[in-house]
Amino acid sequence: MSFLLALPAFLALAAGTYRQSVLLLASANSPGRRRALLLLGYALLGFSLLPLAADPDWARRLVQWFGELSLAVLLVVLLCWLVGLARSHP
């Protein structure tokens, strides 16, 4: 559950930065759109912590959450890298 919220959170955070927005969306974001994407990303990361609060074994779950975050970031970085390769070699 946390992974399913963390993956779009990191995608929104990546799309909210100038460099990655040009890469992923093929255009620079307006300041309002950039702020909205960053807010969405941080909100989804916060919501990904909610299952942790409901688990009685929260210490183990916290370690698992950090692992899921790491996997989600790795997938987003690979996606950005593949999109960059595809756009540089038509």
N, C-alpha and C positions, 0 to 999 in steps of 0.2 A: 504494500500500500504506500509506504513512504517513497519507494523508488518511483512509483507511478506519478507522484507529485513532484519529486525532485527533478526528474528528467525535463518536463516542460518548464520548471522553474529556472533551470540553468539555460535552457534554450531561450527563454524570455530575457534573462540577464545578458546572454551573449548578443541577442538581437538589439538590446538596449544600448550597447556600446557602439561608438562610431565606427571603428574598424570592422567589427563583425557584422554590423548592419549593412554596410556596403557590400560585404562578401555574401551574406545570406539573403538579403532582400534586394540587392542590386541597386540600392539608392540609400542616401543618407537619411536618417530619421529627422523629423522636425523635433524641436525641444519638447513639445507636449507629448508626442508619441514616444520619445525616448524615456521620458519620466514615467509614462504609463507602463511601458514594458518593464522598466526597472522595479516599479512598485508591484506589478503583477508577479515578477520573479521572486522578490523578497516575501510577498504574501504567501506564495505557494510553498516556499521553503519553511515558513512559519507553520503552515498547515501540515506539512509533512512531519512535524514534531508531535502532532496531536495523538497519533496512535501510541506514541511513547508514553504519554501521560496516563493512558488507560491500562497499560500493562503493569502488573504487580512486580515483575522482574525488570524494572526500568534500567538497571545498570547494564545488563546484558543487551537490552534493546537499544540503549544509547550507542554501544559499540557497533551493533548491527546497523544503526542509522548512519553512522559515520562511514561504514563500508559501502552502504547503498549510495551515499553522496559521492564517494570516490568513483564508483562505477558509473554513475550518471554523468559526472564531469568528464570522465574518460570518453564516454560515448559522444558527448557534445563536442569535445575537442576533435575526435576522429571525424565527426560529421563536418565540422568547419574545415578541416584539412582536406577532406574529399571534395567538398564544394569548391574550395580554392583551386584544387588540382583540375577539376572539371572546367572551371571558368578560364584557367590559364592555358589550357590545351583544347582549342575548339575542334 
